[in-house]
Amino acid sequence: MKYTSKYLSSIVLVLLSFLIHAQDKKTTSAPAKTADTTIVKTNRYGIRVGVDVFKLARSLYDEDYKGLEVVGDYRLTKKYFIAAELGNEEKTVDDDRLNFTTKGTYFKAGFNYNAYENWMDMENLVYIGLRYGVSSFSQTLNSYSTYNRNDYFGEEATITAGDKYSGLSAQWLEVVVGVNAKVFNNFYVGFSLRANKMMSNKEPQNFGNLYIPGFNRTYDGDFGVGFNYTVSYFLPIYKTKTEQKIPKKKK
């Protein structure tokens, strides 16, 4: 019995020593845990102001169009921007049966949501937004054509009118999808597509508003589309800094 207990004690001691040695070996051979890399990201907040260069260029090559649009936005939070556009347009439309000139101003206000995740100090935007637009304008009916049923050849008679309708207005909702990329320093180039839905439209008697400044050409009376190509400059007001962790790759 005495020898048996000594024998069991020896086995226990051997097993304990083996386990302790294995644990020490596991601890020393395990790879060290790598720490993540922490970088400091600077977020700039300010006002971006620019112009629609497409409208400026069109005013030069299209004799029936004159327009200017000033665009701007203010960074409210990390993802949301307050945005607005102010413009003036004069457009002459020569349709199948009438020729008219629309002239007026418009203003749009709303917001943009930036869906693009910038790295480090990048400040690019891939956004979707919403605007509420209002326009005040006048329409001048230059001429129109009537069909002469009594004429053998069915020729149309063109009537020069020159009637002007003032005090017209329209309001609409506008969905915007666009991009805005920083090209150098504080200069940005942007492009956006717009889809419009008319909310209210004050029209003259016996003459519809076929073109509305800011809304563009009306389709089925309620819908419109448009786009702009902008060059803008960013005016920083203040900065904030946040820490961003980048996981370190294991070898």
Stockholm file with secondary structure:
# STOCKHOLM 1.0

chainA/1-251         MKYTSKYLSSIVLVLLSFLIHAQDKKTTSAPAKTADTTIVKTNRYGIRVGVDVFKLARSLYDEDYKGLEVVGDYRLTKKYFIAAELGNEEKTVDDDRLNFTTKGTYFKAGFNYNAYENWMDMENLVYIGLRYGVSSFSQTLNSYSTYNRNDYFGEEATITAGDKYSGLSAQWLEVVVGVNAKVFNNFYVGFSLRANKMMSNKEPQNFGNLYIPGFNRTYDGDFGVGFNYTVSYFLPIYKTKTEQKIPKKKK
#=GR chainA/1-251 SS CHHHHHHHHHHHHHHHHHHHHHHHHHHHHSCCCCCCEEEEEEEEEEEEEEEEHHHHHHHHHCTTEEEEEEEEEEECSSSEEEEEEEEEEEEEEECSSEEEEEEEEEEEEEEEEECCCCCTTCCCEEEEEEEEEEEEEEEEEEEEEEECTTSTTCCEEEEEEEEEEEEEEEEEEEEEEEEEEEEETTEEEEEEEEEEEEEEEECCTTCCCCEETTTEECBTTTEEEEEEEEEEEEEEEEEEEEEEEECCCCC
#=GC SS_cons         CHHHHHHHHHHHHHHHHHHHHHHHHHHHHSCCCCCCEEEEEEEEEEEEEEEEHHHHHHHHHCTTEEEEEEEEEEECSSSEEEEEEEEEEEEEEECSSEEEEEEEEEEEEEEEEECCCCCTTCCCEEEEEEEEEEEEEEEEEEEEEEECTTSTTCCEEEEEEEEEEEEEEEEEEEEEEEEEEEEETTEEEEEEEEEEEEEEEECCTTCCCCEETTTEECBTTTEEEEEEEEEEEEEEEEEEEEEEEECCCCC
//
